[in-house]
Amino acid sequence: MRDLTIGEAARQSGVKVNTIRFYEDRGLLPEAPRTDSGRRLYDRDAVARLSFIRHARDLGFPLEDVQTLLELQGQPGASCAPADSLARQHLKAVEARIAALQALQAELQRMVGGCHGDDIAHCRVIESLADHAMCDHDHGRMGDVGPGAAVSVAGSGSVSD
């Protein structure tokens, strides 16, 4: 596998073309050499690096941690303690998000379960949203774990994935 186009590198690594360009811009992937006509060319190492990045992102690692892990990968004789530490920190963050999502789920189930389809003046959903004191669970601010947050373990296909 030598001199792959960006499209072929994308296909083999599972990373979208625009994401490859993004990773190059962010320094996660070395800038690809170009042909005389300006087309980027990728080799086996670039595809392996893209696959590594994709897998780390699928597991929810932030780009800064992915950069650190890539740097560590380039030091095969070094201690793996920094990589282990990053993974443990990430695991704790995921566990905290799961706990927060479970509290959110419980509150939403209670809210929906209490709604009997009456008129809006007696709607449990509207009442609960209007008065946080009606909530049974300490769900706090869920903005960090709501839609669009890095909670899933699968990439969404956005540029930063």
VMD Tcl script that draws the C-alpha trace (Angstrom):
set ca {
  {0.00 0.00 0.00}
  {1.83 3.07 -1.23}
  {0.78 6.47 -2.46}
  {-2.90 6.34 -1.63}
  {-5.17 9.23 -2.49}
  {-6.97 10.97 0.36}
  {-10.17 9.22 -0.67}
  {-8.55 5.79 -0.51}
  {-6.87 6.61 2.82}
  {-10.28 7.69 4.11}
  {-11.90 4.48 2.95}
  {-9.21 2.24 4.44}
  {-9.08 4.06 7.79}
  {-12.79 4.79 8.18}
  {-12.08 8.51 8.58}
  {-13.84 11.03 6.34}
  {-11.80 13.08 3.88}
  {-12.60 16.41 5.56}
  {-11.64 14.88 8.92}
  {-8.25 13.84 7.52}
  {-7.66 17.45 6.49}
  {-8.78 18.58 9.96}
  {-6.33 16.18 11.63}
  {-3.54 17.47 9.42}
  {-4.42 21.06 10.35}
  {-4.42 20.14 14.06}
  {-1.06 18.37 13.82}
  {-2.44 14.92 14.65}
  {-1.38 13.68 11.23}
  {1.74 14.87 9.47}
  {1.03 16.87 6.36}
  {0.92 14.49 3.41}
  {3.36 14.85 0.56}
  {1.76 16.08 -2.64}
  {2.04 15.21 -6.27}
  {3.05 17.81 -8.84}
  {-0.66 18.42 -9.37}
  {-1.20 19.03 -5.64}
  {-2.92 15.75 -4.73}
  {-2.14 14.42 -1.26}
  {-0.59 10.98 -1.01}
  {-0.76 8.70 2.01}
  {1.15 5.57 2.92}
  {0.54 2.61 5.26}
  {1.84 4.53 8.30}
  {-0.59 7.40 7.67}
  {-3.52 5.00 7.36}
  {-2.45 3.21 10.57}
  {-2.22 6.57 12.36}
  {-5.66 7.57 11.07}
  {-7.07 4.25 12.29}
  {-5.49 4.82 15.72}
  {-7.00 8.32 15.91}
  {-10.39 7.06 14.77}
  {-10.42 4.29 17.39}
  {-9.37 6.68 20.17}
  {-12.09 9.15 19.11}
  {-14.66 6.33 18.94}
  {-13.78 5.63 22.58}
  {-14.40 9.30 23.35}
  {-10.86 10.49 23.98}
  {-10.56 14.25 23.44}
  {-8.21 15.41 20.69}
  {-5.66 16.66 23.23}
  {-5.46 13.19 24.77}
  {-5.25 11.59 21.33}
  {-2.26 13.84 20.57}
  {-0.59 12.74 23.80}
  {-1.32 9.08 23.07}
  {0.14 9.44 19.58}
  {3.29 10.95 21.06}
  {3.50 8.07 23.52}
  {2.99 5.56 20.72}
  {6.13 6.97 19.11}
  {8.16 6.03 22.22}
  {7.90 2.22 22.33}
  {10.53 1.86 25.10}
  {8.93 4.39 27.46}
  {6.70 3.55 30.42}
  {3.03 3.07 29.63}
  {2.06 4.80 32.91}
  {1.08 8.07 31.16}
  {-1.18 6.20 28.72}
  {-2.70 4.22 31.57}
  {-3.26 7.42 33.54}
  {-5.03 9.08 30.60}
  {-7.26 6.03 30.11}
  {-8.11 5.89 33.83}
  {-8.98 9.61 33.88}
  {-11.14 9.14 30.81}
  {-12.86 6.13 32.40}
  {-13.69 8.19 35.50}
  {-15.14 10.94 33.31}
  {-17.24 8.40 31.38}
  {-18.50 6.86 34.63}
  {-19.48 10.31 35.90}
  {-21.36 11.04 32.66}
  {-23.13 7.68 32.88}
  {-24.22 8.43 36.46}
  {-25.46 11.86 35.38}
  {-27.33 10.35 32.44}
  {-28.91 7.74 34.69}
  {-30.17 10.51 37.01}
  {-31.49 12.36 33.98}
  {-33.17 9.20 32.71}
  {-34.83 8.56 36.07}
  {-36.14 12.12 36.26}
  {-37.48 12.04 32.71}
  {-39.14 8.67 33.33}
  {-40.78 10.06 36.47}
  {-41.85 13.20 34.62}
  {-43.31 11.33 31.67}
  {-44.88 8.69 33.91}
  {-46.68 11.41 35.86}
  {-48.22 12.97 32.76}
  {-51.72 11.68 32.11}
  {-52.46 13.53 28.89}
  {-54.61 16.15 30.59}
  {-54.64 19.73 29.40}
  {-51.50 21.86 29.51}
  {-52.66 23.56 32.71}
  {-52.27 20.17 34.47}
  {-49.38 18.76 32.44}
  {-46.71 17.14 34.66}
  {-44.01 17.72 32.04}
  {-44.72 21.46 31.86}
  {-45.05 21.73 35.64}
  {-41.73 19.94 36.24}
  {-39.91 22.07 33.71}
  {-41.31 25.25 35.21}
  {-40.30 24.36 38.79}
  {-37.07 22.46 39.43}
  {-38.21 21.84 43.02}
  {-40.72 19.33 41.62}
  {-37.85 17.09 40.50}
  {-37.01 14.05 42.61}
  {-33.47 13.59 41.32}
  {-30.45 15.84 41.50}
  {-29.80 15.94 37.80}
  {-28.17 19.39 37.94}
  {-27.11 20.91 34.69}
  {-27.17 18.23 32.03}
  {-25.71 20.36 29.24}
  {-22.47 18.42 29.43}
  {-24.17 15.08 28.82}
  {-27.01 15.99 26.49}
  {-27.29 15.57 22.74}
  {-24.06 16.46 21.01}
  {-21.88 15.76 24.04}
  {-19.12 13.20 23.76}
  {-21.09 10.50 25.51}
  {-21.43 7.89 22.81}
  {-18.71 5.39 22.04}
  {-19.28 5.62 18.32}
  {-18.22 8.56 16.17}
  {-20.94 10.76 14.79}
  {-19.07 11.43 11.60}
  {-18.57 15.12 12.34}
  {-15.32 16.83 11.47}
  {-13.97 16.47 15.00}
  {-14.57 12.70 15.09}
}
mol new
graphics top color blue
foreach p $ca { graphics top sphere $p radius 0.5 }
foreach p [lrange $ca 0 end-1] q [lrange $ca 1 end] { graphics top cylinder $p $q radius 0.2 }
display resetview
